[in-house]
Amino acid sequence: MERIYIGVGDLQLTREDKDAVNKVLDSNRLSYGPVSKEFEREFAKFHDSKFAIFTNSGTSSLHIALAALKEKYNWESGDEVIVPAVTFIATSNVVLHNNMMPVFVDVEENTFNIDPQKIEEAITSKTRAIIPVHLLGLPADMDPILKIAKKYNLHVIEDSAETMFAKYKGKTVGSFGDIGCFSTYIAHYIVTGVGGLNTTSDPQIATMLRSLMNHGRDSIYISIDDDNIDDEEKFKEVISKRFKFVTLGHSFRSTEIEAALGLSQLKRKDQIITRRKYVAARYLKGLEDLSEHLQFQQTPLDRENVYMLFGIVLKDGDKTELINYLEENNIETRDLLPLLNQPVYKRIFGDKENDYPVAKKLNRSGFYIGCHQYLSDEDIDYVINKFHQFFKR
């Protein structure tokens, strides 16, 4: 009998996925082209946005989102950006890489997302933006965040790397702030190997994002198709600007191959989300009798949880013994996105954990396990059984 292994993510490419890639290979076109454009159009449509921009990673999407706003609004180096104290390190790293300063805000104990009640006390005269993170598949509480942003004239970048297609009060993530940022890395909903997307409904920002991901090139020439025009005067203008760079940009482009994978998987997005919700519901039912020991991410009634991952907090004590037991039984775990206790951040910011008690608790006691669409009922029940065996010991 094959040994069960429960990873935090998996990938099973279908015949349709492979056919889509082969079609790109047969076309001899790998650089940004018709497949990427279609993927962007479809992704924007599913996220209530006018534009989507396909990059090489969710981190790149975050980086150019902040860079675009910094350029558009003439922010200065050293200006501040509010980020949650629990998130993947890329959220705050991009702030530092843009020569700005992250200011951390503690998270809600029940949702693990940024606590809107604690944002205002972190705002100073140098605050320019808020980056709420939709964690593990659950949208952050956007209404109070947007209200605060409006009150203090701040801009909002949604870090939605872990949450795709989910709705908050009937509206899809990635459409609330100035810019949304998504990832198509391994273990995410749509997996292209590498990849990320920005969403926005601001045409000026969309143009800036495309430029920034293409070395800062003049937006008149982003694709090799852009000089394929009949208008002679326009053609001459494109030729004159084809190798002009208007800002300090980056090489954050992806290819038609990744776009083909993404576009193919978008066609089965509903099945992907439905199965992830099913896996989570089976976990919750099977583990509900362990509620004296375990806390799970709570989903408020005004939003949808699409469960990229299944977050768990051990209510009492350190999680080490429990996660070691799970790992010994082939159930992969990951820490629940600890940030302020990371060695590099302790060097940069000092030991600040005590200033963020909820984050500190999650660092000590929180972790997550897989909740993806490839888990069978047998896999799920195996996980549930191992939790029960641990607490019976």
Secondary structure by P-SEA (a helix, b strand, c coil): ccbbbbccbbbbbcaaaaaaaaaaaaaccccccaaaaaaaaaaaaaacccbbbbcccaaaaaaaaaaaaaaaacccccbbbbbbccccccaaaaaaaacbbbbbbbbbccccccccccccccccccccbbbbbbccccccccaaaaaaaaaabbbbbbccccccccccccccccccccbbbbbcccccccccccccccccccaaaaaaaaaaaacccccccccccccccccaaaaaaaaaaccccccccccccccaaaaaaaaaaaaaaaaaaaaaaaaaaaaaaaacccccccccccccccccccccbbbbbcccccaaaaaaaaaaacbbbbccccccccaaaaaaccccccccaaaaaaaaccccccccccccaaaaaaaaaaaaaaaac
